[in-house]
């Protein structure tokens, strides 16, 4: 159940539907960076990066990267007209005072109540927790993009996270290669299923308890 480029793009495209006009948005490393390439027509957003960019743009075309312009993960970015720069302390102050409308993050595990683990696997080297802790707690909306299962075929949507937490009860929406799930006060709710998967398959590969509403939308195919 490995995830290819098409599946990553589909996840990013679905996440881009959460963008609303006028939002200030922070994109994490990995699949979240692709969201900038799928902004809906007519929607104007400002992308924020912890290293001090307000107004980051889409991924540059191959060969047109600027060696002095990157995001917080060190990957090349572009900027849009009107972009501005600041030091990282100011960039983090924007996060901590609640100035970020939405953050899109990758994850290692998410629990059914929205706990997030996305920064370290014990025993493996890690650069540090970075800005994820602040973003997860202070952004007005937290969207997680990830594989539904890990390399061992085990669910990444857990009853309880086993890996060290980034923040508790912070995730609002989970988008995987199999489904879109919303964390609500009543629990984890299945909202959409990605073709070619079925509701039954999503339930089978979701360790956390999953509520199934009367209507579930299907993405990328007809309802099975």
C-alpha positions in Angstrom: 0.0 0.0 0.0 2.8 2.4 -0.9 1.9 5.9 -2.0 3.0 7.2 -5.4 3.2 10.7 -6.8 -0.4 10.7 -8.1 -1.7 9.7 -4.7 0.4 12.4 -3.0 -0.9 15.0 -5.4 -4.5 13.9 -4.8 -4.0 14.3 -1.1 -2.5 17.8 -1.5 -5.3 18.8 -4.0 -7.9 17.7 -1.5 -6.1 19.6 1.3 -6.1 22.7 -0.9 -9.9 22.7 -0.8 -9.6 23.7 2.8 -8.0 27.0 1.8 -10.2 30.0 2.1 -9.7 33.4 0.7 -7.5 35.7 2.9 -6.0 32.9 5.0 -2.5 32.9 6.4 -1.3 29.3 6.0 1.8 27.3 7.1 2.8 24.2 5.2 4.9 21.5 6.8 7.6 19.3 5.1 6.6 16.6 2.7 3.2 16.2 1.1 2.0 19.5 2.7 4.4 21.6 0.5 2.5 20.4 -2.5 -0.6 22.2 -1.4 0.8 25.4 -2.7 0.6 23.9 -6.2 -3.2 23.4 -6.0 -4.6 26.6 -4.8 -8.3 26.8 -6.0 -9.0 29.5 -8.6 -10.0 32.8 -7.2 -8.6 32.0 -3.7 -5.9 34.3 -2.4 -3.8 33.0 0.5 -0.5 34.0 2.1 1.9 31.2 2.9 4.0 31.5 6.1 7.3 29.8 6.7 9.0 29.6 10.1 12.4 30.7 8.8 10.9 34.1 8.0 8.9 34.3 4.7 5.4 35.7 4.5 4.2 35.2 1.0 5.9 31.9 -0.1 4.9 30.7 -3.6 4.7 27.3 -5.4 7.7 25.0 -5.9 10.1 26.5 -8.5 10.5 24.8 -11.8 13.6 22.5 -12.1 16.6 24.6 -12.9 15.0 27.9 -11.7 15.7 27.4 -8.0 17.1 30.3 -6.0 19.9 29.1 -3.7 19.1 31.9 -1.2 15.4 31.2 -1.1 14.1 28.1 0.8 11.4 27.1 3.3 11.9 26.0 6.9 12.8 22.5 5.7 15.5 23.8 3.5 13.7 23.1 0.2 13.6 25.7 -2.6 10.5 27.9 -2.8 9.3 30.9 -4.8 7.7 34.1 -3.5 4.6 35.9 -4.7 4.3 39.6 -5.3 4.2 41.5 -2.1 6.1 38.9 -0.1 8.1 40.0 2.9 10.9 38.7 5.1 11.5 38.7 8.8 13.8 36.8 11.3 12.6 33.5 12.6 11.8 35.0 16.1 9.2 37.2 14.5 7.9 34.3 12.3 7.4 32.2 15.5 5.8 35.2 17.3 3.2 35.2 14.4 2.5 31.6 15.2 2.4 31.9 19.0 0.0 34.8 19.1 -2.5 32.9 16.9 -1.8 34.7 13.5 -1.8 31.4 11.5 -5.3 30.5 10.2 -4.4 27.0 9.2 -1.4 24.7 9.3 -1.0 21.6 7.1 1.4 19.0 8.7 2.7 15.5 8.0 2.4 12.9 10.8 3.7 9.6 12.0 0.6 8.9 14.1 -2.7 10.6 15.0 -5.1 9.4 17.7 -8.9 9.3 17.4 -9.2 12.4 19.6 -6.7 14.4 17.6 -3.4 13.8 19.4 -0.4 14.3 17.1 2.9 12.5 16.9 5.0 13.8 14.0 8.6 14.6 15.1 10.6 11.6 16.2 10.8 7.8 16.2 12.7 6.7 19.3 16.2 5.5 18.5 16.4 7.4 15.2 18.2 10.7 14.7 15.9 13.8 14.5 16.7 17.5 13.9 14.3 18.4 16.7 10.7 19.2 17.2 11.0 22.4 15.2 7.9 24.6 14.7 5.4 21.7 14.8 4.7 22.0 18.5 3.7 25.7 18.2 1.8 25.3 15.0 -0.2 22.3 16.3 -1.2 24.2 19.4 -1.7 27.8 18.0 -3.0 27.5 14.4 -6.7 28.0 14.2 -7.1 24.8 12.1 -4.7 21.8 11.9 -4.9 19.6 8.9 -2.7 16.4 8.8 -1.7 14.7 5.5 -0.1 11.2 5.6 -0.3 7.6 4.5 -3.1 5.7 6.1 -0.8 2.9 7.2 2.9 2.6 7.9 5.5 0.5 6.1 4.5 -2.5 8.2 0.8 -2.2 7.1 -0.2 -0.9 10.6 -2.7 1.9 10.9 -1.3 5.3 11.6 -4.7 6.4 13.0 -4.4 5.0 16.5 -6.6 4.6 19.5 -3.6 6.0 21.4 -0.4 7.3 19.9 2.7 5.2 20.8 5.3 7.6 19.6 6.2 10.8 21.5 3.5 13.4 21.1 3.9 16.8 19.4 0.7 18.1 20.9 -2.5 16.8 22.4 -6.0 17.1 20.9 -4.9 19.5 18.2 -5.8 17.9 14.9 -9.0 19.0 13.2 -8.9 17.1 9.9 -6.9 14.0 8.6 -6.4 13.4 4.9 -4.8 10.1 3.8 -4.4 8.1 0.7 -7.6 6.3 1.7 -9.9 8.8 3.4 -10.8 12.2 4.9 -11.6 12.1 8.6 -12.8 14.9 10.8 -11.9 15.0 14.5 -15.1 16.1 16.3 -16.3 16.4 19.9 -18.1 13.2 19.4 -15.1 11.3 18.0 -13.5 10.6 14.6 -15.9 10.8 11.7 -15.4 9.5 8.2 -16.3 12.2 5.7 -14.8 11.0 2.4 -13.3 7.9 0.9 -10.5 8.0 -1.8 -11.1 5.7 -4.8 -10.4 2.8 -5.2 -10.9 2.1 -1.5 -14.2 1.3 0.2 -15.7 2.3 3.5 -15.1 -1.2 4.8 -11.4 -1.0 3.9 -11.0 2.3 5.6 -12.6 0.9 8.7 -10.4 -2.2 8.6 -7.2 -0.1 8.4 -8.2 2.5 11.0 -7.3 1.4 14.5 -9.2 4.3 16.2 -13.0 4.0 16.4 -14.5 5.5 13.3 -18.0 6.9 13.0 -19.7 6.4 9.7 -22.4 9.0 8.8 -25.3 8.2 6.5 -23.6 10.0 3.6 -19.9 9.5 2.7 -18.5 11.2 -0.3 -16.1 9.5 -2.7 -13.1 11.2 -4.3 -11.7 10.2 -7.7 -14.3 7.6 -8.6 -17.9 6.5 -8.4 -19.3 5.1 -5.2 -18.6 1.3 -5.1 
